[in-house]
Amino acid sequence: MSHTKIPPAQADGILYLASTPIGNLDDMTFRAIKVIQETDILLAEDTRSAARLLKHFNISKKIHSYYAYNEDKRIPFVLQELLSGRIVTLISEAGTPLISDPGHKLVVAAIHRNIRVIPIPGASAVLAALVASGLPTSRFVFEGFLPRKKGRTKTLENLSKEPGTLIVYESPYRIEKTVEDIGKIFGNRYIVLARELTKKFEEFIRGYAFDISRQLTQRRLKGEIVILIAGTQYHSSEDINTGE
Ligand code: SAM
């Protein structure tokens, strides 16, 4: 006999997780605009960028801050609003909330109270980078940001055994060091740097780790960057820079 409890009727409130653009405002979805317009409580990781976004789409709405350091304090208030039937929407500074951004604790707390959680899909740097990288898309591992110090080498060593494409977020200040570390631990693996996605200076830099490492000593990259690393099952015959 199953002991699975049947959950009680769902609470009335809804928690929406709305994706916003990662650079190009035309990537905002109609649905995200509608949901934000209709939401009772808008939570934003960065209130200034949210204000700019709302202004662009002619939405006037109070913005409540919700970021990594006030998450714990905010959750009881948000849950109370949800349990009394309010619609709450969480947005990140850019892209999809919870993807290397805050929100996971709130989603878990909402699920525990049987509150509906609805994603509004849209832009995210990880998938935009992957699909245009040329690296295999059938299997991939998203690692978010690598640890800066403790556990960094171990993490890279573990990742170096992965058969699928690896995807890492990185800041432009650390890109040179990270590509150098990838070369040290993975060897001369094929990598792709996806920079400034959806923006004016969007660029894909493709090649082998040692070569790209050398290039980065001569050229300082600016803007936002995703690093993609070929997995162990990647064959060099698939690489894009064959020179043909
Ligand atoms: N939630 C976001 C998403 O869905 O992609 C990611 C937020 S995370 C704090 C920021 C990191 O995402 C940046 O350091 C960069 O690695 C990556 N990123 C965000 N926007 C990007 C863009 N337009 N081009 C390249 N990378 C981007």
Residues whose N, C-alpha, C, O or C-beta is under 5 A from the ligand:
A	BS01	SAM	I22 G23 S92 A94 G95 T96 P97 I99 S100 D101 A123 S124 A125 V126 Y169 E170 S171 A194 R195 E196 L197 E224 I225 V226
